[in-house]
Amino acid sequence: MAYIFDPNVLQGIVKNNLHLPLEERLDAIIAGIDQTYPKRICTKKKWAFTIAGGVAGQLTLLYGSLSEYLLIVGFPVGTEGYSGRFAPLLYDVVIEGEHQTYTLGQITPTVYLPGDMVTLPRGTDKGCLMKQGNWLLEYARGFIPQAMPMGILASSIITMDYRSVRRQFWEYSKICTREILRGHFF
């Protein structure tokens, strides 16, 4: 399976822009990804609320296919929750703030700071704490449709935020369809 994005390249783009104020940094990261992977991502930020694993935040989808997604997710007031256990391999690069994780039996959390990459291997799980003002560039590779219920069910059933669910589903479907038409199935 050929993937479009390289997590180390994405981390490098984030690291190259850490000196900028947050809003400028987000724009520069999007521009850097677009320059590195021309005409592959959505460069206009379209924010939607999300609740996944009890973690409440906001996201903007940059890319989606059946085998990859790329998004920016932020937690202005902080939150904590559970990663869940699903098929895709996840990479989170810290853009701003402090991100903490732990696994079963781990007594003290692992702390990640801007520029650090957090990984969640396939089939594993972690508890997490996003401190106030934590922002991440999240990249996943694997069978993406298997991970979608976690990001959509809580917003649909618990908070009944159908507007955000519709926006996420619409943006993902639009980008994914474009990728299928380009011949990028998996």
C-alpha positions as a Python dict, from the first residue, in 0.01 Angstrom:
ca = {
    (1, 'M'): (0, 0, 0),
    (2, 'A'): (145, 336, -103),
    (3, 'Y'): (83, 620, 137),
    (4, 'I'): (98, 983, 31),
    (5, 'F'): (222, 1141, 353),
    (6, 'D'): (540, 1074, 550),
    (7, 'P'): (498, 1134, 926),
    (8, 'N'): (862, 1246, 962),
    (9, 'V'): (817, 1507, 688),
    (10, 'L'): (499, 1631, 858),
    (11, 'Q'): (686, 1656, 1189),
    (12, 'G'): (960, 1855, 1013),
    (13, 'I'): (704, 2100, 876),
    (14, 'V'): (566, 2155, 1226),
    (15, 'K'): (916, 2198, 1375),
    (16, 'N'): (1009, 2453, 1107),
    (17, 'N'): (722, 2677, 1216),
    (18, 'L'): (737, 2658, 1596),
    (19, 'H'): (876, 3012, 1620),
    (20, 'L'): (553, 3168, 1486),
    (21, 'P'): (248, 3280, 1688),
    (22, 'L'): (-17, 3005, 1694),
    (23, 'E'): (-257, 3136, 1427),
    (24, 'E'): (30, 3211, 1190),
    (25, 'R'): (185, 2875, 1275),
    (26, 'L'): (-132, 2688, 1177),
    (27, 'D'): (-145, 2873, 844),
    (28, 'A'): (229, 2814, 783),
    (29, 'I'): (194, 2442, 860),
    (30, 'I'): (-94, 2410, 615),
    (31, 'A'): (105, 2605, 353),
    (32, 'G'): (412, 2388, 416),
    (33, 'I'): (212, 2068, 372),
    (34, 'D'): (51, 2207, 57),
    (35, 'Q'): (392, 2300, -83),
    (36, 'T'): (538, 1958, 0),
    (37, 'Y'): (234, 1766, -125),
    (38, 'P'): (89, 1993, -398),
    (39, 'K'): (-288, 1989, -452),
    (40, 'R'): (-342, 1709, -201),
    (41, 'I'): (-489, 1892, 98),
    (42, 'C'): (-774, 2129, 168),
    (43, 'T'): (-601, 2457, 260),
    (44, 'K'): (-911, 2637, 390),
    (45, 'K'): (-978, 2574, 758),
    (46, 'K'): (-1334, 2452, 822),
    (47, 'W'): (-1360, 2397, 1196),
    (48, 'A'): (-1601, 2148, 1354),
    (49, 'F'): (-1645, 2036, 1712),
    (50, 'T'): (-1553, 1677, 1784),
    (51, 'I'): (-1583, 1434, 2071),
    (52, 'A'): (-1387, 1111, 2035),
    (53, 'G'): (-1308, 888, 2331),
    (54, 'G'): (-1445, 1157, 2561),
    (55, 'V'): (-1190, 1404, 2425),
    (56, 'A'): (-1369, 1726, 2326),
    (57, 'G'): (-1201, 1961, 2083),
    (58, 'Q'): (-1224, 2118, 1742),
    (59, 'L'): (-1078, 1997, 1416),
    (60, 'T'): (-1028, 2091, 1056),
    (61, 'L'): (-980, 1812, 805),
    (62, 'L'): (-694, 1865, 562),
    (63, 'Y'): (-700, 1530, 383),
    (64, 'G'): (-901, 1210, 378),
    (65, 'S'): (-897, 885, 186),
    (66, 'L'): (-983, 524, 264),
    (67, 'S'): (-625, 470, 387),
    (68, 'E'): (-514, 808, 532),
    (69, 'Y'): (-641, 1120, 700),
    (70, 'L'): (-467, 1439, 805),
    (71, 'L'): (-619, 1702, 1029),
    (72, 'I'): (-543, 1973, 1280),
    (73, 'V'): (-714, 1931, 1616),
    (74, 'G'): (-708, 2173, 1906),
    (75, 'F'): (-813, 2193, 2268),
    (76, 'P'): (-834, 2560, 2375),
    (77, 'V'): (-965, 2477, 2723),
    (78, 'G'): (-799, 2137, 2769),
    (79, 'T'): (-957, 1793, 2793),
    (80, 'E'): (-881, 1430, 2869),
    (81, 'G'): (-1002, 1092, 2758),
    (82, 'Y'): (-922, 760, 2596),
    (83, 'S'): (-770, 691, 2255),
    (84, 'G'): (-975, 383, 2182),
    (85, 'R'): (-835, 79, 2009),
    (86, 'F'): (-864, 70, 1631),
    (87, 'A'): (-690, -40, 1313),
    (88, 'P'): (-517, 277, 1183),
    (89, 'L'): (-172, 378, 1301),
    (90, 'L'): (-187, 729, 1448),
    (91, 'Y'): (76, 1001, 1455),
    (92, 'D'): (17, 1324, 1648),
    (93, 'V'): (272, 1603, 1619),
    (94, 'V'): (238, 1862, 1895),
    (95, 'I'): (199, 2209, 1745),
    (96, 'E'): (136, 2397, 2070),
    (97, 'G'): (98, 2318, 2438),
    (98, 'E'): (152, 2000, 2635),
    (99, 'H'): (18, 1656, 2551),
    (100, 'Q'): (32, 1370, 2803),
    (101, 'T'): (-37, 999, 2754),
    (102, 'Y'): (-23, 680, 2957),
    (103, 'T'): (-75, 310, 2900),
    (104, 'L'): (-219, 49, 3137),
    (105, 'G'): (10, 9, 3436),
    (106, 'Q'): (211, 324, 3361),
    (107, 'I'): (238, 522, 3686),
    (108, 'T'): (358, 858, 3548),
    (109, 'P'): (251, 1007, 3215),
    (110, 'T'): (470, 1050, 2911),
    (111, 'V'): (486, 1423, 2834),
    (112, 'Y'): (511, 1562, 2481),
    (113, 'L'): (593, 1923, 2392),
    (114, 'P'): (582, 2125, 2066),
    (115, 'G'): (760, 1943, 1784),
    (116, 'D'): (734, 1602, 1954),
    (117, 'M'): (556, 1314, 1779),
    (118, 'V'): (318, 1087, 1967),
    (119, 'T'): (240, 751, 1808),
    (120, 'L'): (-45, 512, 1870),
    (121, 'P'): (42, 177, 1708),
    (122, 'R'): (-238, -29, 1552),
    (123, 'G'): (-451, -213, 1804),
    (124, 'T'): (-309, -32, 2109),
    (125, 'D'): (-469, 225, 2339),
    (126, 'K'): (-372, 510, 2569),
    (127, 'G'): (-524, 749, 2815),
    (128, 'C'): (-454, 1110, 2727),
    (129, 'L'): (-458, 1462, 2864),
    (130, 'M'): (-450, 1762, 2639),
    (131, 'K'): (-352, 2058, 2851),
    (132, 'Q'): (-521, 2391, 2787),
    (133, 'G'): (-406, 2531, 2453),
    (134, 'N'): (-282, 2196, 2315),
    (135, 'W'): (-288, 2173, 1932),
    (136, 'L'): (-189, 1872, 1722),
    (137, 'L'): (-132, 1778, 1361),
    (138, 'E'): (-290, 1433, 1346),
    (139, 'Y'): (-209, 1184, 1072),
    (140, 'A'): (-353, 833, 1048),
    (141, 'R'): (-281, 551, 806),
    (142, 'G'): (-461, 222, 776),
    (143, 'F'): (-827, 135, 721),
    (144, 'I'): (-980, 475, 804),
    (145, 'P'): (-1352, 381, 784),
    (146, 'Q'): (-1298, 152, 1086),
    (147, 'A'): (-1193, 454, 1296),
    (148, 'M'): (-1475, 685, 1190),
    (149, 'P'): (-1744, 566, 1435),
    (150, 'M'): (-1533, 679, 1731),
    (151, 'G'): (-1519, 1031, 1593),
    (152, 'I'): (-1882, 1048, 1493),
    (153, 'L'): (-2089, 844, 1741),
    (154, 'A'): (-2033, 1053, 2053),
    (155, 'S'): (-2111, 1373, 1865),
    (156, 'S'): (-2424, 1211, 1719),
    (157, 'I'): (-2561, 1021, 2016),
    (158, 'I'): (-2434, 1196, 2329),
    (159, 'T'): (-2419, 1564, 2233),
    (160, 'M'): (-2653, 1546, 1930),
    (161, 'D'): (-2423, 1787, 1746),
    (162, 'Y'): (-2548, 1689, 1403),
    (163, 'R'): (-2412, 2005, 1242),
    (164, 'S'): (-2051, 1914, 1332),
    (165, 'V'): (-2104, 1551, 1234),
    (166, 'R'): (-2251, 1658, 900),
    (167, 'R'): (-1959, 1895, 836),
    (168, 'Q'): (-1698, 1629, 919),
    (169, 'F'): (-1874, 1364, 712),
    (170, 'W'): (-1928, 1602, 419),
    (171, 'E'): (-1566, 1723, 414),
    (172, 'Y'): (-1426, 1371, 448),
    (173, 'S'): (-1660, 1234, 178),
    (174, 'K'): (-1576, 1517, -62),
    (175, 'I'): (-1198, 1478, -22),
    (176, 'C'): (-1216, 1097, -20),
    (177, 'T'): (-1423, 1093, -341),
    (178, 'R'): (-1167, 1320, -507),
    (179, 'E'): (-891, 1078, -406),
    (180, 'I'): (-1082, 776, -536),
    (181, 'L'): (-1131, 956, -869),
    (182, 'R'): (-754, 1014, -874),
    (183, 'G'): (-705, 641, -835),
    (184, 'H'): (-594, 645, -469),
    (185, 'F'): (-808, 373, -317),
    (186, 'F'): (-574, 226, -55),
}
